[in-house]
Amino acid sequence: MPTLRVSPRAFLILSRISLATVVLNVATGAAVRLTGSGLGCPDWPTCAHQRITPPVSLHPLIEFGNRMVVTALVVSCLVTYVASFLRRPARRDLRWMSGGLILGILGESVLGAVVVYSKLNAYVVMVHFMVGIALLAVAVELCLRAAHGSGRGTPVVGRRVLILTRVYLGALIVAVAAGTATTGAGPHAGGKGAKRVPIGLSDMSRIHAETVLVTGAVLLFLLWTLWKSDAPAHIQESGRLLLAAMVVQGMIGYTQYFTHLPSLLVGIHVVGATVVVSTALWFHHGLSDHRPETVDEGDVEPADSGDALVPGASAPVREPA
């Protein structure tokens, strides 16, 4: 019997499908909260008591729809995890990251149950969202790594740029967490009677705005440093795209606040957070030069083998980043 193998291109496609389902999960989760459908299915994993499917009513259907997206997410990530062991050349780093997706899903599932049984406690919902962002980060990094050969790559920028980028990523995490807390203090509780964060919305919004301004200032200084150090043009262009994503996200944030938080704009802002985080990780990844994948059906590439090529390997295969 021939051995079942997964090519690098096929694995990259599976990784991107998993990433798409992660983003869709965040978007539908936001829809549940913004439509007040958080308790549309008051039980977990069933919808209500012993009934798996929801009644034909708006809130239960929206909540159940999010659960169906979670099911698709589980299936896609499980397929990606299995494929990481069938992939040739074999890559230990991709196996670990695929396993990280599974752990993230398990954490999200447990927290999802706690959200339901805590009657939409704002603090639990905040943790639930941040775990979803962590899951997004793993999915993005998996896609980026699957597009090239193994190894950490060779930095093409100076140490100062690398440090500034890491400071920016840390500030971005704080800004996203502050945004989550702002939603927790706002009117979109996800359902009637849900516990809110005991901070005034205007105060929490100001804190969130200040963290975003600090994050933006770090990014501007980073872009100036790239320009002064004559960094490669494609890296400077990536930085400008990241800045554009942040500016658009900030405009949406201010607009939703001054228009009294309409649900549609808040939902767009939540999805925008996934775009900014994904773009930031893409920018960080692009600061290093990675060798292309080498493919030979008769050889298995050692995991984390640095820049060593597989003996007798065929011509390098470049995957899009």
Buried (B, 14 or more C-beta within 10 A) or exposed (E): EEEEEBBBBEBBBBBBBBBBBBBBBBBBBBBBBBBBBBBBBBBBEEBBEEEEEBEEEEBBBBBBBBBEBBEBBBEBBBBBBBBBEBBBBBBBBBBBBBBBBBEBBEBBBEBBEBBBEBBBBBEBBBBBBBBBBBBBBBBBBBBBBBBBBBBEBEEBBBEEBBEBBEBBBEBBBBBBBBBBBBBBBBEBBBBEEBBBBEBEBEEBBEBBBEBBEBBBEBBBEBBEBBEEEEBBEEBBEBBEEBBEBBEBBBEBBEEBBEEEBEBEBBBBBBBBBBBBBBBBBBBBBBBBEBBBBBBBEEBEBBBEBEEEBBEEBEEEBEBEE
